[in-house]
Amino acid sequence: MKKIKNHSPLLLLGLLLLGVCMRMPITAIPSVVKEIAATFNVAPTSLGILTTIPLLCFGLLSALVSSTAQRLGNELTLEIAMILMFIGSYLRIINFTWLILGTALVGIAITCINVLLPAIIADKYPDKIGSVTGMYNTAMTLFAAIGAYAITPITHQSSWQTAVTIISAIALITAIVWLPNLKYNERVANTAATQETKGTNMWKNMNAWWLLLFFGGQCFVFYSIVAWLPSIAMDAGLSSNQASLIAGLLQLFSIPFAFLIPVIATRMTNRQPIMLFAGIVSMLGTLMMFFHVGSFAYFCIVALLLGAGTTTTFVLAMTLFGLKTKNATDTRSLSGMVQSVGYLISALGPIVVGNLNAQTHGWFASLVVIMIAALFFTVCGVLAERHQYI
């Protein structure tokens, strides 16, 4: 039984706000790429890097975040991260150079949140891992959708700079709300060198590797779908407005799963049935895209299946970081290891799928790759669940 530690009364609110900041600063930007490009006199296609930069940060820096937090403490590291997010987000409105640098700072900040939230939840709420993880995942998914929708009307009424300033203000508010948690910050370096503080070497643990491959495979599928679902829908016969709505429904359909899956997972000692459910519905959604059916209702079903599958796998992975470890140090190490390589794998998804489409002038080969990736993460997920703990 993990010991429940003291924490700030604002911890839960802070966790929810961190969830809000996990995707919104990134997912809102693609909706106004043309306006940003016009402001800075660059080609809209050159701004695809705004999505790639955060993914590279997630992959390259996750392990570094884990070791940094071990020295500074989880709470202090997250406070620094939110300050970086506020600064980086606001810098994006100045010019093209600062847009790129600011996006990198935002990516670094989100990397800290990705890695450390599961560790803090496991440390402070060991008896509520499922429900608290579900709440912050719901906040993350809901505000990712809200950000993507709201930035366009705000831009039309004012400017995209105004919309980005609002997003920056949310990061600042989160940093302020998080301040009371610094009172409970713990540095591993200042504690006794027990087995708990030394932790497990995840890089030498095969079960951790199965979880890494599961996470990488599901991220590969998720980011491929997010990047190309609207294009696939339009090639099947949907209008651009309908395809955009399908992309939004993909996020909205994800919300119930974002909350329920962590709660259900904590009540099970073996989550192989959840792994199988996620893999099967992801493959069914992908299979439906092989058929050129120009029906909005048809693609609503596709969005439902893909939203259910990809969200289930992501939130399950984030929950398992806490459930499959016995202390916060191992949770942080596992989270950092899995996300470091996992996100590097995910960065390949949109590139591979897009290049296959360009070379074959169709989506068949691209969809075959997504189907194989879905089968791959399902198998790895089932293997990762052979043992209760890492």
C-alpha positions, 0 to 999 in steps of 0.5 A: 500500500502506497503511503498518502502524502500531504499536499496543497488544497489546490493540487487537484485544481492545479492538475486539471489546469496542467491537463488543460495546458497539455494539448491546447497550446499546440492543437489550436494553432493549425486552425489559423496557420494561414493567418499566421503565415500571412502575418509573417510572410511565409508559406503556410506549408513551412509551418508544419514544423509547428506540430513537429517541434513539440513531438521532437521535444517529447521524444528527445527530452522526456528522459532528461525531464525525469532526471532533472525532476529527481534533482529539483523535485516534481512540483518545482520542475512543473512550476518552471515548466509553466513559466516557460510555457507562458513565456514561449506561448507569448513569444510566438506572436512577435515574429517568425523566429520567435514563433519557432523558439516559442513553440520549442519552449512550449514543447519543453513545458508540455514534455515536463507535464507529460512525464511528471503528472503520472508521478505526482498523481501516483505520489499524492493520490495513490488510492485515486490514480484512476479517477484523478488521471481520468479527470486531467485526461478529460480536461486535456481532451476537452480543451484541446477540442475547445482550443481548436474550435475557439481560435478561429472565431476569436481570430475573425473577431480580433486576431490570431495574436489575441487568441494566442495571448489568451492561451498564454494567460491560461498558462500564467494562471496555471503557474500561479495556481501551482505555486502553493504546491512548492511547499510540498516539493521533495528532492530525491537527492535530499532523501535517504538512498533507499531502494525507493529513491534509487528506483528501477533501471527501466532501460533493462526491464523487458516489461517496460520495453513492451509498454514503450512499444505499446505507447510508441505504436499507439502514438504512431497511429494517433498522430497519423490519424490526426494529421491525415483523417481530414484528407482521407475524408475529402478524398472519399467525397466529403467537403472540406467543412465536413472533413474539418467537423469529422476531425473535431468529432474525433476529439469530442468522441474521445472525452468519455473514454478519457475519463472512464478508461483510467477508472476502469483500469484501476479496478482490474489487475490485468488490463489485457481486455482493454488492450484488445478493445482499443486495438480492435476498434482502432483496426475497425476504424482504419478498415472502414477507411479502405472503402471510399464511402462519401457519407458524413454519417459513415465517417462519423462512425470512423471518428467514433471508432478511432477516437475510442481506440486511440484515446483508450490506448493513450490514457491507459498508458498514462494510467499504467505508469502509476499502476505498474510501479510501486513508488513515485521515482519508478513512475517518473522513470518509467514515464520518461523512458516510455515517452522518450522513445515512444514519441520519437516513433510517433513523429514518424507516423505522419511522415511515413503515411503522407509520403506513401500517399504521395508516392502511390497517389492513394491511401491504400498503402498508408492505411495498411501501415496504420493497420499494421501499427494498430496490430503491433501496439495491441500485441505489445500491450497484451504482452506488457500486461502479463505481469502486474508490476514492472 
